[in-house]
Amino acid sequence: MKEIIENKTFDQERALYNSDGLLLKNCRFDGPADGESALKESRNVELENCFFNLRYRGQYQR
Protein backbone atom coordinates (compact mmCIF):
# COMPACT_ATOMS: atom_id res chain seq x y z
CA MET A 1 0.00 0.00 0.00
CA LYS A 2 1.29 3.43 -0.91
CA GLU A 3 1.63 6.30 1.51
CA ILE A 4 -0.59 9.16 0.31
CA ILE A 5 0.67 12.72 0.63
CA GLU A 6 -1.80 15.44 -0.35
CA ASN A 7 -1.77 19.22 -0.68
CA LYS A 8 1.80 19.74 0.56
CA THR A 9 4.51 22.10 -0.67
CA PHE A 10 8.15 21.02 -0.74
CA ASP A 11 11.07 23.34 -1.47
CA GLN A 12 13.91 21.84 0.52
CA GLU A 13 16.85 19.86 -0.85
CA ARG A 14 15.98 16.19 -1.39
CA ALA A 15 12.62 16.61 0.35
CA LEU A 16 11.51 13.02 -0.21
CA TYR A 17 14.92 11.44 -0.73
CA ASN A 18 14.96 7.64 -1.03
CA SER A 19 11.19 7.30 -0.67
CA ASP A 20 9.46 4.08 -1.69
CA GLY A 21 5.77 3.69 -2.37
CA LEU A 22 4.30 7.20 -2.47
CA LEU A 23 1.21 8.67 -4.05
CA LEU A 24 1.55 12.45 -4.26
CA LYS A 25 -1.69 14.33 -4.96
CA ASN A 26 -1.96 18.06 -5.56
CA CYS A 27 1.54 18.71 -4.23
CA ARG A 28 3.88 21.54 -5.19
CA PHE A 29 7.65 21.39 -5.49
CA ASP A 30 8.19 25.12 -5.36
CA GLY A 31 9.38 27.82 -2.99
CA PRO A 32 12.16 30.05 -1.71
CA ALA A 33 14.64 27.31 -0.79
CA ASP A 34 14.63 26.15 -4.46
CA GLY A 35 16.02 22.74 -3.47
CA GLU A 36 17.13 20.20 -6.00
CA SER A 37 16.59 16.49 -6.48
CA ALA A 38 13.37 16.40 -4.46
CA LEU A 39 12.73 12.75 -5.31
CA LYS A 40 16.30 11.54 -5.80
CA GLU A 41 16.76 7.78 -5.31
CA SER A 42 12.98 7.36 -4.87
CA ARG A 43 11.00 4.54 -6.45
CA ASN A 44 7.39 3.45 -6.87
CA VAL A 45 6.16 7.05 -6.83
CA GLU A 46 2.91 8.14 -8.47
CA LEU A 47 2.04 11.78 -9.11
CA GLU A 48 -1.42 13.26 -9.58
CA ASN A 49 -1.82 16.94 -10.40
CA CYS A 50 1.58 17.98 -9.02
CA PHE A 51 3.51 21.15 -9.90
CA PHE A 52 7.30 21.32 -10.22
CA ASN A 53 9.16 24.64 -10.22
CA LEU A 54 12.54 23.82 -8.63
CA ARG A 55 16.02 23.65 -10.05
CA TYR A 56 16.51 20.79 -12.52
CA ARG A 57 12.77 20.21 -12.82
CA GLY A 58 13.29 18.70 -16.26
CA GLN A 59 14.22 15.41 -14.68
CA TYR A 60 10.52 14.84 -13.81
CA GLN A 61 9.07 15.59 -17.21
CA ARG A 62 7.96 12.78 -19.47
C-alpha positions in Angstrom: 0.0 0.0 0.0 1.3 3.4 -0.9 1.6 6.3 1.5 -0.6 9.2 0.3 0.7 12.7 0.6 -1.8 15.4 -0.4 -1.8 19.2 -0.7 1.8 19.7 0.6 4.5 22.1 -0.7 8.2 21.0 -0.7 11.1 23.3 -1.5 13.9 21.8 0.5 16.8 19.9 -0.9 16.0 16.2 -1.4 12.6 16.6 0.3 11.5 13.0 -0.2 14.9 11.4 -0.7 15.0 7.6 -1.0 11.2 7.3 -0.7 9.5 4.1 -1.7 5.8 3.7 -2.4 4.3 7.2 -2.5 1.2 8.7 -4.0 1.6 12.5 -4.3 -1.7 14.3 -5.0 -2.0 18.1 -5.6 1.5 18.7 -4.2 3.9 21.5 -5.2 7.7 21.4 -5.5 8.2 25.1 -5.4 9.4 27.8 -3.0 12.2 30.0 -1.7 14.6 27.3 -0.8 14.6 26.1 -4.5 16.0 22.7 -3.5 17.1 20.2 -6.0 16.6 16.5 -6.5 13.4 16.4 -4.5 12.7 12.7 -5.3 16.3 11.5 -5.8 16.8 7.8 -5.3 13.0 7.4 -4.9 11.0 4.5 -6.5 7.4 3.5 -6.9 6.2 7.1 -6.8 2.9 8.1 -8.5 2.0 11.8 -9.1 -1.4 13.3 -9.6 -1.8 16.9 -10.4 1.6 18.0 -9.0 3.5 21.2 -9.9 7.3 21.3 -10.2 9.2 24.6 -10.2 12.5 23.8 -8.6 16.0 23.7 -10.1 16.5 20.8 -12.5 12.8 20.2 -12.8 13.3 18.7 -16.3 14.2 15.4 -14.7 10.5 14.8 -13.8 9.1 15.6 -17.2 8.0 12.8 -19.5 
